[in-house]
Amino acid sequence: QVQLVESGGDLVQPGGSLKLSCACSGFTIGNYAMSWYRQAPGKERELVAAKSAAGYSTNYADFVKGRFTISRNNVKNTVYLQMNSLKPEDTAVYYCSARLPSGLYWGQGTQVTVSS
């Protein structure tokens, strides 16, 4: 059974940092493209960062370039999103996703709130 479980969301002040984790089971993350998305209240879900299956290609949304880093630990079967220099507009629920042959899978999301 495919499962993705995000954690690490919190309330943080502007300029602060957070590291989100996405623990995966039921598949091997090293074989598939993994992504982080976010959805703010009243807005559509948007892509934040993505890493290809082989890990050689990484893409970031313009609004997080230079601030966020996607990575993965294939031994722990976990994907991470390091977020630095956080801004109030980064406030959203962050979701991990995996594109498998059987479809696109999502975690339940983790809330990130950036506020003073």
Secondary structure, DSSP 8 states (H G I E B T S, - for coil): --EEEEE---EE-TT--EEEEEEEESS-GGGS-EEEEEE-TTS--EEEEEE-TTS--EEE-TTTTTTEEEEEETTTTEEEEEE-S--GGG-EEEEEEEEETTEEEE---EEEEE--
